[in-house]
Amino acid sequence: MNIRDLEKYDSKKMYKVYDNWSNIAREAFESNQEPINFTNIQDIVIAGMGGSGALGDVISAILSKTKIHVNVIKGYLLPLTVDSNTLVIAVSVSGNTVETLSVLDSAYQRKSKIIAFSSGGKMKEYCKKNKIEHRLINQYHSPRASFIAYFYSMLKTLHSTFEIKEQDILESIIELEKINKIICSSNLTNSNQALNFAKKMKGIPLIYYPLGLQSVAIRFKNVIQENIKIHAIAEDVVESCHNGVVSWEKESNVNPILIKGKNDYIKTKERWNIIESYFDDNNIEYQKIISIEGNIISKIINLIYILDYCSIYKSILMKTDPTPVKTIDFIKSKL
């Protein structure tokens, strides 16, 4: 692959946004967005679809070892337990996502504590009309490519509410800056981890993940589907040992991908070893990627950056434009 291939097949230059992800992250966290600390909340609900929904998955994973209960809503309806003691975070990059607007209205009717993030649209108008906290965040190329800007803008605004250390956030940005030099488009060599991963991908990806990295696997599945336009599957590795692994008894065009955490639970590591041994004994080719050392934000965001870029490189290798999502546009046009 060379830069001409990227220029030829990536019509809207998505790769250029990803080249700049580490800068976008730092600018978002060092922006003049006003922080806010919500107090006396019993739980948090994060509402969003697609790329916006991935933000909820990641924040839920980061807060999973705290006393803060997080519920991620990808749809129209709020849980019945949501009330005035719930913080509802509504995220829509476009500002016009019908499902998230429905949740936002329900949260307002229930007098919940609310903050919304969008690039404008109906969400901005609704918040202005009803005096709801709203943060205006730029869209970069598409909702999925804008993930990094929204993530660090949300951390800038809510890190006190989330009880996240500022140092952990800054460390994650430093790690992004390190990996950027390795996987960006100016390094289309054998040392590019994302490109190498893309070259080895084949068939239908089946992504295995441990509980703590579910958000990474879901995100990878989604960008494979949107950027490469192929089917993808994601399964919890421990749960799959009770059902899904039986599928390997027959030949198929499914390609196992293992997303492993550097500090996975000891029993999860045992499952990884057993699974890899089974694949080796049965000549089933697989790929694996292991998180870096560091705090949970660094681990998750580093993996997402590598795997997102991997999906772009794979789309180019398959001579597919990563930007258009015609089927999604068709469905939205009918709503």
N, C-alpha and C positions, 0 to 999 in steps of 0.2 A: 504494500500500500504506500502511496505517496500523497502529497498535499493536493495534487491534481484530481485524485480520486475523490477526496473529500469535497473539493470545490464542485466537482461534476455531479455527484449524487445527493449531497446535502444542500438542497435548493435554498433553504432559509438560513443556512450557516449556523445550525444548532451547535456544532462543535466549537465555534468561536465563543459562545456563551460559556460552555464548559471549560474552555481554556482560561476563562476569567473567573471561575467559581470562587477561588480563594480570595480574590480581591473583592468580589461581591459580598462574600461572607463578612470580611473585615469591615467594609463600608457600612453594611447593615447594622452590625453590632456597635460600631462607633458613630452611628448617625445621631441626629438630634431628636429621634423619636422619644416621646416622653414616657418614662417608666411609670408603672402603676402597681401598687401592692394591694391586692384584694385580701381582706381579712374576714375572719369568721365564716369561712366556707367549709362545708362538710365533704364536698366532692367536686370534681371537675368533669364537664362534658365537652368534648371537642368534636365539632361537626364539620364535615367536608367530604367532598367526593374526588376521586381520581388523585391527581397530584396534590390537591389540597388535603385529601383524606390521609395521604401518606404522612403528612405533618403530624396528624393526630396519633398515628401508629408509633412514630418515633418518640414523641413526647411521652406517650403512655409507657413505652419501654424504658425511657430514661428515669421516669418517676416510679417505676415498678418496685423498687426497693425502698421507697419512702412510705410514709403513712398517708400519702395523698392518693385517694382512689380516683382513677381516671376511666371514663367510659367514652369510647370513640363511636360516633354515630355516622354511618354512611347510608343515609336514606332520609325519609321525610319526617319521621316521628321521634319525639323525645320519650325517654322512659317515664313512666308514671311517677317515679320517685323524685323527679326534678322539681325543685321548689325554690323559694327565695334564698335558701342557703347553698344553692348550687351555682358555681361559676360556669357559664356556657361560653365557650370560645368558638365563634363561627368564622370559618375560613373559606373564601372563594376568590381565587386569583382574578377571575373575570369580574366578579361581583354580581354575576347574573345566574348562578347555579340554583335551579329551582328547588332542589331538595334542601339545600342549606338555607335558603331564604325562608322556607317553610319552618325549619327548626328555629331559626332566629325569631320569627313571629311568635311561635309557641312559647319560647323562652321569655319573650317580652310579656306575653299574656299571663305567665305564671310569676311575673315579678322576680325572675332570676337575676343574679349579677351577670352582666354580659359585656364582652368586648368582641369586636369584629375586625377582621383583616381582609382587605381587598384592594384592587387597583382602581376601584370606582364602582360604576354600574349601579344597579338597583340596591345593592347592599349599602353603599355609601349614602344614597338618598334616604333609605329607610332609617338608618342610624341617625342621620341629621334631623329627620322629622320627629323621631321619638327620643332624641337626646341620649343616644346610646354611644358609649365609647367606641371609636373607630380609628383604625390606623391605616393610612393610605400608603400602600407599598407598590412599587413599580413592578410591572410584568416584564420579564425577560424572555422573549421569544414565544414561550408557551407555559402553561401551568406547571408541567413537569420540569422544565428547565428553570423555572422560577423558584423551585423548591428551596434552594440555598438562601435566597434573599428573604423569603418568608420565614424560614426556620430561625435565622439569626435575628431578624426583626422581632419575632415573637419572644425570643430569649431576652433581647434588649428590653422589651416592654414588661415581661412577666417573670424575669429570673428571681425576683424577690418572692413573688407569689409561689413559684415552683420550688423555692428554697434551693436553688442551684448556685453553686459557687462561681463567681465571675472568673476565677482563675481556671476552672475546668473548661469554661467556654473559650477563653483565650488560648488555652492549650490545644483545643480541637481545631482552632483556626490555624495555628502554627503547623499542626499535622497536615491540614489541607494544603498549606503552602509547600510543604515538603513533597507530598505525593503529586502535586500539580506538575512539578518539574519532570517527573517520571512518566506520567500518562498523557500529557498534553500533546497537541498536534505537531509541535515543533520537535518531538522525539518519536518519530515513527520508525523506531529501531527494535531490535530484539530485546532491549532492556525495558520496553514499554509493557508493563504488567497488564494493563487493560486490553491492549492490542493482542498480546499473546493469548490471553484468555479467550478473546473473540475468535481467534483463528482455530482454537481447539473445540469450540462449541459446534455441536451438530445435532441433527434430529430435533425432537421435542424436549426442551429442557425440563427436568424434574428437579426442583430445588429443595434440598433437605436443609433444615435449620434447627438449632436448639431454641428453647423457649425465649431466651433473652434477645435473640436476633431475628425474631419473627418479622419485625418491621422491615428489616433489610431484605428478607426473602420476598415479602409481598411487594415491596418497591421494585425489586429486580424483575419479578414476574410481570408487573405492570409495564415497565419500560420495554421489556422484551416484546410484549404484545403491541404496544403503541409504536415503538421505533422500528422493530424488525418485521412486525406484522405476522408473527407466528404464534402458535399455541404455546403455553407454558403452564407448569403445575408447581405448586409449593406445598410441602408437607413437613410437619413436625417430625423430626427423626425418631424420637421416642415413641410417639403415637403410631408412626408408620411401621414400627417393629411389631405391632399388634394386628396389622391388616395390609397396608400397602406393599410391603416387601414381597408378598406372595406373587405379585405381578411379575417379578423378575424370573419366575419359573418358565416363562415363555419369552421367546425372542420378540423384540420390538425396536422401533426407531427412537426410543426414549433415551435421553442422555442424562445420567445422574450428575448433579452439581452439589457439592457439599460446602455449606457456609458454616465455618467453625469459629468459635470464640477462643481466644488465647487462654482464657480462664474459665472455660466451661466447667460445669459441675462434674465431679469425679465420676458419677454414674453415667453422665452423658458422654464423657470421654470413652468410657467402656463401650457404649453403644457404637460410637464412631469406629472404634477399633474392630468391632465385630462386623459392622457393615462393610468396611473397607476390605477386611479379610474375605468376606463372602464375594464381593465384587472381583477381587483378585483371583480367587479360586475358580470363579465361573467366567473368567475372561470378559467381564463387563467393564468397558472403559468408563472412567469417571474423572471429573475435575474437582478440585477443592481450592478454597481460598480461606485463609485464616486471618482473623482480625489482628490489628496491632496491639501492643501493650498500651496501657493508659486508662483514662477514665471512660465511662460508658458513652459519653457524647463523642469522644474521639474515635472510639471503636466503630460506632454505628455510622457516623458521617463519613469516615474514611472508606469504609466498605461501600457505602452508597455511591460515593464519588467514583470509585474504581468500576463498579458494576454498571452504573449509568453510562459511563464512557465506553465500557465494553459493549453495551447495546448499540451505541452509535457506530462504533467500529464494525460490529457485526453486520449492521444494516448496509454499510458501505461495501463490505466484502460480498454481500448478497445483491449488490447493485439496487438497493432499495432506498428511497428517500425517507429519512426518519421522521420528517415533519408532518406530512398529511395524515389525518385520522378521519378518512371519508365516512366510515361507518358511524363513528361518534357524531359527526356533523349531520348525517342523515337522521339519526335518532333525535337529536336536538331539534331538528327542523320540524319534526312531527309532534313535538310536545306543545 
